Amino acid sequence: MTRSIQPVPSTPGAEPTDRRRFIAGPGALLGGPANVIMQLSLAPVGRGVVESTVASGRFDLRPQKRGRTTLTYLAVAMLGTEEERVAYREATDTSHRQVRSQPGAEVRYNAFDPKLQLWVAGCIYLGTADSFRLLYGEQTEEFSDALYRESARFGTTLQMPAELWPADRAAFTAYWESMLPQLSIDEGVRRYLLDQVVDLGPYSRVQQLLGKHVNRFFTTGYLPQWFRDELGLDWGPRRQRAFELIMRGLGFVIQRLPEPWPQYPLDKHLADMRRRIAAGKPLV
């Protein structure tokens, strides 16, 4: 049974109250690590993260801060005002200016590269669409098209020009398939993803004991098979069935929660950003 979501006539200028229909906060939490793996599987993105000299923004050094920054970015992109997106883009630019490869580097990258931002935005869109399918079942074509159009904000909230976003879902599928042969995970990125992202390396021993196996289960469940194979993550039909049942059970509960709980914790991070703007505090 599909979730009883009424499609909305959506455009890139849709009101935030409409875009709330495209947000599943628990999906962002559970699927986030898998999405990071997909993003970093494009070598320039992977090397840019692993080699970053911006210590305050590194997940392996400041996991809570990195998590807050990422969730705030997602919330601002989909639920914020145009003025808030401009403010957050400017704050992010400060960190991104320092993320670029050194002369002579084997893998060249620049965090301002709009094509790399397109890849990151595309991964986030796919993760969002997967979350809706796993939590609530298949959606209508109209809803899926509206979600896709709104997801361009994941790129345009940074420096990706709107015209770079593929025109429709069919064009996006063609783009995605053209990118798959370009993916590669070198040993340094692989170790970073397994140790830090999958096994919660930056967290305390107690937090790892409590959350590592749960995180590995949901992360592996969200990943397409190619990424599982690349990282050596074990999976099979029984785990897939268990994963789908758990996700559908979560969706059953979430869709019965009153607003704004289905968007938690994204709504919390958006409110925190607004308090920071009012107080003149740094946003990232």
N, C-alpha and C positions, 0 to 999 in steps of 0.2 A: 504494500500500500504506500502511495506517495504522500508526502506531507501536504497538508491542505494550505499551501501558500498560493495566494492570488497573485498572478503576474501583474507587474506594474509597467505602464508605458514609460520606459526609462531612457534617458539621454544623459550625456556627460554632465548636464546641468541639473540633474535630478536633486530634489531636496534630501538632506540627510535622513529625514524620517522615512523616506521611501527606501533609501539604501540600507537601512537597518534590516530589510528583508534579505539582504545578501550576506549577512554576517552571522556566523556561528562561532561564538567565542571559544567554546570547548574544542571545536575543531582546530582553531588556531594553536591552542596549547598542545593538543595531542599530535597534530600533524606537523607542527613547526620543525622539529628536528629532521624529519624526512625531507622537508622542503629545503632546508639548509644543505642537505646532502646533494639533492638534485642541482641546486644552484652552483655549488662548489665543484660539481663534476665537469663544468666547463673550465678548462685549465686556467685562463686568465682570471676568472673569479676565484677559483681555488687558491692560486698562488697569491692573489691580492689579499685574501683573508689570512692565510698562513704567514705571509711575510709582512703583514701590516706593522708599521712602527707606531700606530696610534694606540698606546697601551690602554687608555681609558675606554676604548671601544672594542677591545678584544674579549671574546667570550671566554677564552681559556684563562684570562686574568681577572676579568670583572664580569662574571656570568649574570648576576642580578641586574647590573647596569645595562649590559648588552641585551638582556631580555626585555627590560623596560623600554629601551630605545626602539627595538624592533616592533613590539606590540603597540607602542605609541604611533609609530610610522603607519602601521596597518590601520589603526583607528582614525588617524588624521586623514589618510588617503580616502577612506570610505565614508567617514562620518563628520569630518571637520569642515569648516567653512573655507572659502578660497583664501581669505586672509590668513587663516591658521596654516594652510598648506604652504603658502609663501614663507611664513615664518619658520616652519619646520624645514623647508627646503634650504633656506639660508643657514640654519643651524647645522644641518647635515653637511652642507658644502664645506664648512670649516674643517670637518674631519676628513672628508673625501679628497680635499686638495692634497693631503699628505699620502694618499694611497695611490702610488704609481710605481712602476718598475724602475729599477736602476739601469743606467746605460749598460748595454751589453748583456742584459738578462736573457736567459733562455726563453722564458715566457714573458711577453710584454703585456702590460695592463695599465689601465688608467680608470679610476673609479668614476670619472666623468664621461667615459665612453658610452654613448647612448645605446649602442648595440649590446653592450654587456648589461645595461639596465633593462633593455627589452627582454633579455634572457631571464633575468631575475624576476621581472614582472610576470613573464609567462609562467615561470615555475609557481609563483604565488597564485596566479589565476587557476592553474590546474589543481593545486592543493585545495583551493577554496571550492572548486567544482566537485572534487573528489569527496570533500567533507560533507557537502550537501547530499551527494548520492549515498554515501555510507550511513549518514545519520537519518536521512529522511526518505531515501529511495529515489527513483528516477523523477526528474522534474519535467515540466512541460517544455516544449520547444521555445515558447515565448519567454518563459522565465529564464531558461538557459541563455537565450540570446541577450536578454537584458543584463544578466549577470556578466556576460562576456563584455558587453559595451562598458559597463561600469568599472570593470577590472583594468581598463586602460589607466585608471588613476594610480595603480601600483607603480606605473612607470612615470606618468606625468607629474606625480608628486615629487619626483627627483628631476632629472634633466632630460628625460626622454621626450622628444617632440610627439605630439598626438598622432601625427601622420605616420609615424613608424609602427604604431600598433596595427597588426593585420586587420583588414577591413571587416571580417566576419569570422565565425568559428571554422568554416571550411578553409579560409586563408590561414588561420592560426594552425590548424592541423598540418597544412602543407609546410608552414614555417617550422613547426616542432619536428616533423619528420626530417626536414633538411638539416636540423641541428644535431640529431642523434649521432650521426657518424663523426661529428666533431668532438664528442665527449671523451674524456680520458681522465683517469684518477692516478696521479703518480704516487709513489710510496709515501712521500711526506704528507700529502693531502689525505691519503688513506689512513695513515696513523692518526692524524688530527681528527678525522671524522669518527673513527672507531673509539679512540681514547677519550676525546673531549665531548663530542656530540652524542654518540650512542651510549657510552658508559659513564657519562656525567663526570668526567675527570676533574673539572674545576670545583666541584662541590665537596663538602666535608665527607668523611668516611661514613658517618651515620646517614647522611642524605643519599649517598651512593647505595648503601645497603637497603635502604627503604625504597628507592626509586629506580635503581639501575635496570632491573629485570622488567619492570613495567614499561619504562621508557624504551627499552630495546624491543619489546613486543609491539608497541604501537608504532614505533618508528619503522620497523621492518614491515608491518602490515600496510602502512601507507605507501611504501616504496614499490615502483614497478620492478619486475624481476631482474632486469639488467643491472640495476643499482644494487640489488641484494647480492647478485652474483659477484659483482666487482668488489664488494666489501666482505664477501664470505659470510653473509648473514643467513642462517639456516631458516627454512620455511617449508611449508607443505600444506596439503589439502586440509588436514585437521586444524591446523593453526589458522588457516584462512577462514574456515567456517566459524571457528570461535571468535576471530576478529570481527567478522561481519555481524555475528549475533550480538556481540558486546556493543558495537557501534550502533546497531539498530535499536538496542535497548536504551542506550544513552539518548538517542534521538527521540524515542518515545517519551522520555522524561522531559527533555529540554523543550519540546514543542508544547508542553503543557505548563511551562513556567510563565509567570507574568512578566511583562516588560519591567526593567531592562535586562533581566537575568539571562536570556538567551545570548546576549552580547558580552557577558562577563568573560574575561576581565578587560576587554577592549574599552568599554565605556568608562571603567575606572581609570585607565591610563589616559584617555582623552580628557577627563575631568582634571587629572593631575597636571597635564600639559597646560590647561587653561589657567590653573592656579599659578603655574610657573610663569606664564606670560604676564599675568596680573602683578606678580611680585617682582618681575624683572630678573628672574633666575634663568640660568642656562637651560636649554631645552634638551640637549643631548650630552 
